[in-house]
Amino acid sequence: MNLKEKISKYGKWSLITGGSDGIGRDFSRQLASLGQNIIIVGRNENKLKNIKTEIEKQYKVEIITLSLDLSSYDQVNKLLIQTENIDIGLVILAAGYGSIGKFHTLDLNSELQMVDLNCRAIVHLSHAFTNRMKSKSKGALILFGSLVGFQGVAWTANYSASKAFVQSFAEGIRAELKSANIDVLSVAPGHVSSGFGERAGMKMGQAQSTKGIAKASLKALGNQITIRPGFLSKFLGYSLIILPRNIRSFILKQIMSGMMESKK
Ligand SMILES: NC(=O)c1ccc[n+]([C@@H]2O[C@H](COP(=O)([O-])OP(=O)(O)OC[C@H]3O[C@@H](n4cnc5c(N)ncnc54)[C@H](OP(=O)(O)O)[C@@H]3O)[C@@H](O)[C@H]2O)c1
């Protein structure tokens, strides 16, 4: 079975939160190239318009864009209402952001909103969409962990904790949903060159491109629990994972420290 056949088994529609930029944008393009109709969610209307225009020029698929702030509980509900009558088989929850600095010095509202987007919205949307999928006995969910989500990491404590939550959540529901024929995958990248670094205020240094992350993840869907896309995340991830947790935390603290030079 090729990738197009594999993905179309879930259904004709895919939903991508954060599909207007960065890694999510790679998923929007990749899924359109596989003939999927797509719903792209993000806040900025111009970014949504741009990706829609770009994809429409290349592929004959239906595209719906929804401008919503998913850190808001009400707007997550809006998304659920607006997609009620669409038969969505594959859900990709990529919208998320990070921050860098000593936790107690960071803006509390932004840190709380990060938890709302990176964790609360994930729980809310995963609950709703897996229930919809269960009634059809098919579907798939892709969530985003991170290299920093396998241990506590200084200078990005709240963000790394939010990604630890997602990783653990993905592993748990994957096992629960297996018998319902619903696949769950956690994508755990290392440093990726996208809008993420700028929003977080991180100097990304040696970052991998977003290109190819979607294809590799879609291939892994159904076969793996977690994918570490790209050489750098594999190299760092697998060499760190064999170390005791406190040593991993120490090494990542040094790496993060280099990424926040200006904030020390
Ligand atoms: N880049 C990395 O190094 C890296 C590493 C590990 C894990 N990750 C994870 O991978 C995922 C994707 O990151 P990325 O690098 O693609 O980030 P990105 O380039 O900043 O893109 C984020 C996407 O999410 C949307 N978004 C942000 N806040 C939102 C909100 N409140 N409501 C709705 N949409 C929102 C953005 O559009 P608008 O701005 O228009 O809302 C954009 O489409 C995230 O979960 C991130 O934590 C990234």
PDBQT file of the ligand as one rigid body, heavy atoms in Angstrom, charges set to zero:
ROOT
HETATM    1  N1  LIG A 301      10.242  24.203  15.751  1.00  0.00    +0.000 N 
HETATM    2  C1  LIG A 301      10.801  23.432  16.663  1.00  0.00    +0.000 C 
HETATM    3  O1  LIG A 301      12.037  23.485  16.905  1.00  0.00    +0.000 OA
HETATM    4  C2  LIG A 301       9.986  22.415  17.408  1.00  0.00    +0.000 A 
HETATM    5  C3  LIG A 301      10.674  21.432  18.145  1.00  0.00    +0.000 A 
HETATM    6  C4  LIG A 301       9.928  20.481  18.839  1.00  0.00    +0.000 A 
HETATM    7  C5  LIG A 301       8.554  20.512  18.825  1.00  0.00    +0.000 A 
HETATM    8  N2  LIG A 301       7.902  21.502  18.115  1.00  0.00    +0.000 N 
HETATM    9  C6  LIG A 301       6.418  21.506  18.149  1.00  0.00    +0.000 C 
HETATM   10  O2  LIG A 301       5.934  21.368  16.835  1.00  0.00    +0.000 OA
HETATM   11  C7  LIG A 301       4.691  22.050  16.710  1.00  0.00    +0.000 C 
HETATM   12  C8  LIG A 301       4.736  22.976  15.507  1.00  0.00    +0.000 C 
HETATM   13  O3  LIG A 301       5.756  23.955  15.734  1.00  0.00    +0.000 OA
HETATM   14  P1  LIG A 301       6.337  24.861  14.559  1.00  0.00    +0.000 P 
HETATM   15  O4  LIG A 301       7.809  24.825  14.656  1.00  0.00    +0.000 OA
HETATM   16  O5  LIG A 301       5.690  24.497  13.279  1.00  0.00    +0.000 OA
HETATM   17  O6  LIG A 301       5.816  26.297  15.045  1.00  0.00    +0.000 OA
HETATM   18  P2  LIG A 301       5.466  27.607  14.158  1.00  0.00    +0.000 P 
HETATM   19  O7  LIG A 301       6.319  27.665  12.938  1.00  0.00    +0.000 OA
HETATM   20  O8  LIG A 301       5.519  28.740  15.134  1.00  0.00    +0.000 OA
HETATM   21  O9  LIG A 301       3.955  27.365  13.701  1.00  0.00    +0.000 OA
HETATM   22  C9  LIG A 301       2.931  27.335  14.657  1.00  0.00    +0.000 C 
HETATM   23  C10 LIG A 301       1.591  27.212  13.976  1.00  0.00    +0.000 C 
HETATM   24  O10 LIG A 301       0.586  27.186  14.991  1.00  0.00    +0.000 OA
HETATM   25  C11 LIG A 301      -0.316  28.288  14.809  1.00  0.00    +0.000 C 
HETATM   26  N3  LIG A 301      -0.687  28.789  16.128  1.00  0.00    +0.000 N 
HETATM   27  C12 LIG A 301       0.137  29.335  17.062  1.00  0.00    +0.000 A 
HETATM   28  N4  LIG A 301      -0.580  29.709  18.134  1.00  0.00    +0.000 NA
HETATM   29  C13 LIG A 301      -1.869  29.390  17.879  1.00  0.00    +0.000 A 
HETATM   30  C14 LIG A 301      -3.081  29.539  18.596  1.00  0.00    +0.000 A 
HETATM   31  N5  LIG A 301      -3.112  30.113  19.824  1.00  0.00    +0.000 N 
HETATM   32  N6  LIG A 301      -4.231  29.105  18.034  1.00  0.00    +0.000 NA
HETATM   33  C15 LIG A 301      -4.225  28.550  16.797  1.00  0.00    +0.000 A 
HETATM   34  N7  LIG A 301      -3.110  28.389  16.067  1.00  0.00    +0.000 NA
HETATM   35  C16 LIG A 301      -1.947  28.803  16.608  1.00  0.00    +0.000 A 
HETATM   36  C17 LIG A 301       0.493  29.314  13.991  1.00  0.00    +0.000 C 
HETATM   37  O11 LIG A 301      -0.333  30.194  13.235  1.00  0.00    +0.000 OA
HETATM   38  P3  LIG A 301      -0.732  31.657  13.853  1.00  0.00    +0.000 P 
HETATM   39  O12 LIG A 301       0.520  32.274  14.381  1.00  0.00    +0.000 OA
HETATM   40  O13 LIG A 301      -1.339  32.377  12.699  1.00  0.00    +0.000 OA
HETATM   41  O14 LIG A 301      -1.718  31.355  14.925  1.00  0.00    +0.000 OA
HETATM   42  C18 LIG A 301       1.261  28.386  13.074  1.00  0.00    +0.000 C 
HETATM   43  O15 LIG A 301       0.439  27.954  12.004  1.00  0.00    +0.000 OA
HETATM   44  C19 LIG A 301       4.461  22.778  18.035  1.00  0.00    +0.000 C 
HETATM   45  O16 LIG A 301       3.577  22.026  18.831  1.00  0.00    +0.000 OA
HETATM   46  C20 LIG A 301       5.840  22.821  18.667  1.00  0.00    +0.000 C 
HETATM   47  O17 LIG A 301       5.786  22.851  20.052  1.00  0.00    +0.000 OA
HETATM   48  C21 LIG A 301       8.594  22.436  17.408  1.00  0.00    +0.000 A 
ENDROOT
TORSDOF 0
